[in-house]
């Protein structure tokens, strides 16, 4: 059992449609995605454009349409933001080094409120990677150059795998852009690989890195909670837990039994078990069951029907 078993693919990645023209542009993307994008007409010195300023009026053409053939890195900044003044020169330097493999699009959030509102920007600086009309990854805050470079390298590697169909199809087989899954954050890939390798520590570190960049990232939140669930259960003896859980007053055994039920897929049974403990207990034991239940909620999407139902039941049990 891995954190992947608890998440619904696409909960964030591919969920942001950046324009009404996206479907029409996908046909163009399928023709162009495998080829190096040609330098736009009018580029200085005949070279590829590497840095552009974007406004509400130009976002559709300069970011959404451009991203159908070339990755676009959004630098969302503000004139009053001191960390932005540290991060922006780093991004501009790396964009110049990339030589057109990706384009840096700079957005002044104060001057472009529609863009910042549509992307739900909560703080600056915020960096987002856009590819084929979708937000695929990002981070918040000013990172040192080495970390930004590493993030970009991982991003480009993930996009390359996406475009060539690896992993997924037969070796060397091209997967059309409209038929493959959107690329996911490199740290999500690193976490899932670590889990496959049995390295829960590395998986936990990858999820924490992603949450440090994007505190609201749901996949990272679910993955980290699921790693915690796996850690808590890996040394449990199910028979021993079942024996102790026969005592309804044993809050610790009830929590362990709920963990094992979550791993087996009996989500609602696990939730009902802990809500029952909350109803019939008080003090420390009641709070232990409540906190444990909230932790189990974190392994599922916030809008999961089982979570919504259990939250209502928990509120009724508490009040």
C-alpha positions, 0 to 999 in steps of 0.5 A: 500500500502506498500514498498513491492508493489514497489520492485521485490522479489529477486532483491538482495537476491538469485541474487548471484550464488556463483558457477557452482556446485550449482544446483547439490548441491541443491539435497544434500541440500534438504536431509541435510538441516533439519539435524544437519551437522555432524562434518567434519573429522579431526576437532580438538578434534572431535568437529565441525569446527567453524573458517576456513581461505579461499582463492581463491582456497578453496572458492568453497569447503569451502564456497559454498559447505559447505553453502549447509548444514551449514550457512557460515559467511564470514569475509572479512578483510585485514591486514592493516585494524584497524576496522577489528582487532576489528571485527574479534575477536568478530566474532571468539568468537561468532562462538565458542559459536555457536558450529558449528551451523554456520561456520566463513570463514575468507578471506584476500581480498588482498590475495584472489582478485578473491573472493573479486572481485566476491563479489564486496567488496567495503570496509573492514571489510565486513561481508556476510552470505552465505546459500545454495550458496547465499548471504542472508544478510550482513553488512559493518564496525565494529559493537559492539558485542551486534549488531553483536550478534543481527544480528546473532540471527535474521539471524538464526531465519530467516533461521529457518523459511525458513527451516521449512516453516513458514510463508508459508505452513501449520503449521509444514509442511516442505518446500524443500529447492529447492522450498522455497524462499531464506531467506531475511535479518532480517531487511527486515522482521522486516520492512515488519512486522512493515508496516503490523502493521502500524508502519511506524517509526519502518519500517523506522528504520529497513531499515535505519539499513540495509542501515547502514550495506549495503549502496548499498542494493536495497531493503532497498533503495526502502523500505525507499523511499516507506515509505516516499511516504506513509508518504507524502500521508497518510493525503492527500485528493485525491479530493482536490489534483485533484482540485489543480492539475488542475492548471499546475503551482501549482508545489506542487499539481503536486508533490502530484498528482504524489505521489497518482498516484504512490500509485495507480500503475500509475507509468508512468503517475506520471513520465510524470506529473513531467517531464511536470512540469520540461519542462514548469517551471523554478527556484525553481518550476522546481527544486522541481519537478526534486528532487521529481521525483528523489525521486520517482525513488528510490521506484523502481529498478534502472533497471526498464524500466519505470525508464530508460525511465523517466530518458531519458525524464528528461534529455531531458527536462533539457537540 
